């Protein structure tokens, strides 16, 4: 019997990791050829499992290539050896693949190849195309994988909104959120809304006819009956609870400011303030780009008048001196600009208070109406205190 073949010493020097080289060379070669085709997008859409395979193995392969190439150069490993030749071929194909993918995506070839592969797959998934009705659901499943960061954000947002707004809530009762919940809601709202916008835009970009978007948004008008199990269901769940939360936010704000009518862009800013003001009366509604100081003060006056007459507080807490001090300071600020119909509505609440508390007394004898909010506040205070 002849002697057994000697083991390739360069495979031995790679300490068992040489087994990574040949599969990598095959994967790289197939992708480089596919990228060179005229209809490379269509070809690569069929090769998406291969893209995922490259991305999955790339970190381990990169950990092998760098040290192995440096050692091969330093020790002058012979190119004629099959293992050494495979090592150099894998390196060359990897560099070619990185350049080709980066050029297609308009990115840098210096980025990690695994990241480029994931970006390429995502780009291929979101290419605009005509999606037949029978493929809408399967396409939505493809376009909204659970690994998508925006989907994770939207999922967390939907879960938060459901936990806060699903329980029954009295519109005129104290806002039933703990300080931790209030902070969580405020921090998560902008991020959650941005995630929803990004996901709907992602779907719209795939299906030019918006069939996927229209179908899922129709589903989102109905309350979910079971926990979401996949990307489209998570999006629909978050969208439904976002709509429900907005309805509740508007109702809570409207109930506290009536008869003042908030503008659409004011609701959220006022709601964040109310979450704090309900428990800390000294918290002021700050002016902003969307809310001038006089308008903010008028909104606060409307709230103070509502808060003093709500049904869930004791009689002796309705009109303390601290409330009249706040009303007086707020009225001066609100009077600094023309407040339009809302100003007149708030003044109407004060006139009604004055008339109601003045019935049966001589206090209204010779009473003169005023178009100034601060004057009406002072007149009401003299009657009610």
Secondary structure, 3 states (H helix, E strand, C coil): CCCCCCCCHHHHHCCCCCHHHHHHHHHHHHHHHHHCCCCHHHHHHHCHHHHHHHHHHHHHHHHHHHHHHHHHHHHCCCCCCHHHHHHHHHHHHHHHHHHHHHHHHCCCCCCCHHHHHHHHHHHHHCCCECCCHHHHHHHHHHHCCCCCHHHHHHHHHHHHHHHHHCCCCCCCCCCCCCHHHHHHHHHHHHHHHHHHHHHHHHHHHHECCCHHHHHHHHHCCCCCCCCCCCHHHHHHHHHHHHHHHHHHHHHHHHHHHCCCCCCHHHHHHHHHHHHHHCCCCCCCCCCCCCCCHHHHHHHHHHHHHHHHHCCCCCHHHCCCHHHHHHHHHHHHHHCCCCCHHHHHHHHHHHHHHHHHHHCCCCCCCCCCCCCCHHHHHHHHHHHHC
